[in-house]
């Protein structure tokens, strides 16, 4: 039995997934004919196509293609700079994080957790320096403590831990759920914030470089202090057209390397590369953040900054990366240890169904949930 589907809906679904016309030809030889109305798929073929295009099959029965927007404020399109539709990967990541946040908020109310006073405690009229100082104070991430750490990657790990200790859910993943075939694209987004007074959530695109992740986390922390949800593509070389994003960029830079301290330490007569590396070691930040701070001091022109930034970025991309690793340690980062522990404890106590726990974690096997619990020292 053939299903009558409007050709424009099939074309929309394929384009929505970012697939070229011939990308699905091996699986659906008649797709071109379907898209031109010369033929119609069977129900089974339509279901398989929807799965391949990562689109709800019900969308294909609509009278016209829907206009999809991100369910939270999209800072990527500020000033009309980008009109790119959100990908299925971005949308599905936001949706699952929203589900996790709703679950955790209910859990927090059950166990008697209080609202977090710092969420929404700032406004754009508050100086970035003052807000950055409050963030460092709340998260207990003073400069002296960071200087004792061996590397800036250790400092990043510590910043995530302290954010979670303060009550913020932090999730860092480069894929949708645990599907390694659905890699998140850093050129589409670097992170987002789901603001909430009990369960604020920050998501960091783990496909991005570790250097960029540090700035993204600091930027999203500024969004938490504003109490404003949104998805962004924080880029240290680009001046955002959005006032909120510029303010959050300023706060992020101040959190990581206060400008007054950078100015005190910077040696104008020294070689730029030497100074960048020295400042990066001192503040335990990436060379990209140190370079941004030197630019903020007015020591570099816009053109010099971009040139030096691109050069540093190439060095970072060329550096060897560690692949693989322990699945359960990775899962703790993907979903956040604060969330995972709460979910496993709630499941063990019978307050959350196993099927719901598996869905929220993207698992299919109960044994995986049990092993994750053991790796975190929590019995299921």
N, C-alpha and C positions, 0 to 999 in steps of 0.2 A: 504493500500500500504506500503510495506516494503522498507526501505532505506538501501542501501548497504554502510556500514561504516566499515572502517578497524578496527579490534579489538584493535590494539595497540593504536589508537587514543582515544578509550573509556577508556582503562586502564590509558593512560597518563592523561586524564581529571580528572579521579577519584583520582589518585595519586597527581596530581597538587593541588587538593583541600585538600589534607591531609586526605583523607577518606580511612578507612580500607575496604577490599573486601566486608564485610557483612554490612557495614554502611548504604547502600541504598537498602538493600534487601527487606524491607517492602514496599518501594515505587516502586521498579523495580525488581520484582521476577525473571525475566529472564536476569538480568544484567550479571550474570556469563556466561550464554550461549552466550550473545552478545560479551562479552570480549574474548571468545574462538572461535568466528566465527560460532557457531552451530546454531545461530538464528540471526535475524536482527530486529531492532526496527522500529516502524512506525514513521512518521514524527512528530506526536504529542508527542510520547514517547521520541523521540530524543530531542525535544525542552524542555520538562520537565526535562530530564536528564541534559541538558546543564544548565538550571536554578539552579538545585540542586547542580551541581558541580561548579557553578559560573564561567562558561567559555563561551565565545561567541560561539554561535551555528555554526557559519561559520568555526571555527577552526576544527570542527569535520569532515568537508568535505575535509580537506587538504590531500595531498598524504602521509605525514609523520608528526609526532608531531613536533611542532615548538620549537625552543630553546629560551625560554624567559629570558630576563635579565632586571634588573631595568633600567628605562630610565635615571637615574642619576648615578653618580659614586657610586659604592657599596663598602664602606669601611669595610663591614662586612667580606669580603672574602680576606682581605689583607694578603699577605704571604701564601695564600692557606689554611688558618686556617679553613675556612668554605666553603663548596661547595654547601650549601643548596639552592635550587631554591626558588626564591621569591614566596610567597603565593599570591593567588588572592586578599586577603585582603590588603596586602602591596601594590600590584600593583594598585588596584583600588583607594587606598588612595592617592598614588602619582599622579595618573591621575587626580583625582578631584581637588587636590591642584594645579596642573599645570593649569587646566582650570580656577580656581579662580584667579591665578596669572596673566594669560593672560588678563582676564576681568579687573582686578584692574589696570594693567599697561595701558590699553586703557583708562580706566576711569581717571587715574592720568594725562595722557597726555591731556585729554579733559578739565580738570579743572585747568591745568597749574601747576601741581606739578613738582618740580625740582628733578634732580638726587641727590642721597644721597652720599655725599663725602666719608663717612666712608666705604662704600661697596668696598672691594678690596683694601683698603688702607694699608693693612699689607701683609707681606710675612713671610715664615717660618724662614727667617734670622732675622726678627724683634724679639727682646726679648719678651718673654711671659709676663714679668712684665710690659713692656712698653705698650703692646697692652691691657692688663687687665686694666691698668690705664686709657687708652683712652676710653675703653668701659664704665667704671664706670663714667667717665666724661661726655660722650655723653648721657648716660642714666640717669644721675643725681642720682646715687645710691651710695653715699658715705657711709662709715662705720658709721659715726656719725648718719646719718638718720636711718640706719637699727637698730642701738642700741636702738633707741627710740620706735621701734615696739615691740608689745607684744610677737609675735611668729615668727618662721622662715616661717610658712605657709603664714603669712601676708607679710613677706618680699618677698616670691615667687610671690604672687599676685601683689605686688608693682613692682617687676622686670618685670613682663609681661606687666603691664600697661605702664611702662616707655619705654619699647622696642617698643610698639605700638605708643606711643607718638613721638618717634624718627623716625618713618616711617616704622617700620618692622611689617609685618603681622605675628601674632602669633596665631596658632591654636592648641588646645589641646583636643584630643578626644580618647576614648578607643574603639570606634566602627567605622565601615565603614558608612559614612554619618550618618543616624539616625537609622540604623538597629542594634538593640541590640542583634540580633542573630549572628551578625558578629563581635565578640570581637577581638580586635587587640592583638597580642601576644607579650609581652615585651621581651620574649626570642628570638624572631626573629629580632626585631628592637626597639630602644628606641626613635628615632627621626630622622628627616632629614631636610636638608636645600635646598631651591631653591633660589640660589643667583640671584640677579637682582639689577641694580643700582637705579631703581625707585620703584620696588615692591618686595623686598626681603621677603621670606616667611620661617618661621620656624614652623615645625610640631612636637609636643610632643605626645608620646604615653600615653594617659590618663589612660590606664590600668596598667601602671607602678605605683610604690609607689610614693607618693608625695615627699618623700625624694629624690628619683632618678630623679624625674622631674626637680628639681632645678638644679642638675648638668647637666642634658641633655640640659636645656635651655642655661646655661652658655657655654657649649660646642658648641652648634649650633651658638651662637653669635660669637664665634671665627671663625666659618666657614663663617659667613657673612662678617667679617672683612677681611678674606682671599679672599672673592669673589668667593668661590668654593662650588658648589652644591654637595650633597652626602647624603647617608643614612648610619646610623651607629648604633652600639649597645654599646654605651659608658658604660664601666664597670670599676668602680674605683679600683677593685682588680686585673685587668688584664692589663699587659703592652702590648699595641698594637704593632703589627709588622709594622704598617704603620707610617711613619714619620709625616705625616700630623695629624693623629689622636693623636699621642703622644703630638704634639705641641698644639693641641686644648684642650687636657686634662689639660696640664700645664696652659694654659690661663684660662680655666674654674676654676681651683682651685685658681688661683691668683685673679680672679674676686670676688670670694666668700669669700676668706680668705687669704689675702696677707701673704706670708711666713715670711717676715720680722716681721710683727706684731704678727704672731703666735709664732715665736721664742722669741719675747720679753715677751710674756704673759705666755708661757709654763713653768710649774713648774716640773722639772725632778723628784723631790723626792716624788711627790704626787701620789695617787692612779690613775691608768689610767682611770677608769670609771668616777671618779670625774673630772679629767682634760678634758676628752672628753665632758662631759655635760657642764662644765663651758665655754669651748671654743665655743661650739655650741650656748649657750645662748648669749655670747658676740658678735659673728659674725652674729647671727640670721641665722644659717645654720643648716642642719640636723646633727645628730651625725655621720652619714657616712662621710660627708664632713670633719668634724672636725677630725675624725680618719684618713682620708686620708692625711690631712695636718701634723699630728703628724708623720705619716710614712714618709712623704716627708722630715721632719726634720732629719730623720735618728734615731729616738728614738725607732723604732720597726723593728724587722727583717721581712722579707717577710712572714714567717710562722706565726709570731705573729700577723701581720697585717691581714692576711686572717682569722685567727681564731677569732680575735676580730670583724672583719667586719661581718663574718657569724653570730656571736652572736648578734650583733646590728641589723642585718637584720631580724633575727627571732623575736626580740622584736617588730620591726616595723610591721611585718606581723601579729603578735599576737594582736596588738593594735586594738581596735574597729574602724571601718570605718563608715562614714556617707553615707548611700545609698539614692538614690532618689534625692529629692530636686526639686526646681522650674525648669520646662522644659525650660523656656525662659532664665533664668539665665545660665543654662547649655549650651544652644545653643550659648550664647554669648562667652563662653569659647571654645566650639567646633569649631566654625568658626572664632572667633576673632571679638571683638567689632568694630575694625577699618574697617574690611571688611564688616561686616553686615550693619553698618551705611551708608557706601558709596553705597552699593548695594540697600538698601531701598530708599535712597534719589534719586538715579539714576532712580529707577523704578517709584517713585512718580513723577519725572520730565518728564517721558515718554522716557528717553534715553535708558532704558533697558526693554525688554519685560517681562511681568509677568511670562511667561513660562520659560524663561531663569533664572530668579531670583529663581523660585521654584526649578529648576534643580540644580542650584549651591548650594542651601541650603539643598537639599534632602527632600523637602516638596512636598506634593501632594495636599494640600488644601490652597486656597488663604486666608482663615480665619486665618490660622496659621501664614502666613506672616504678616498679619495686626496686629495680637496680638503681634508678636515679635517686630514689629515697635513701638507699644505702650509701650512695656516694656522698650524700649531703649529711649523713648521720641522722636521718629521720626515718622512722619505721612506718611502713604503710600497712 
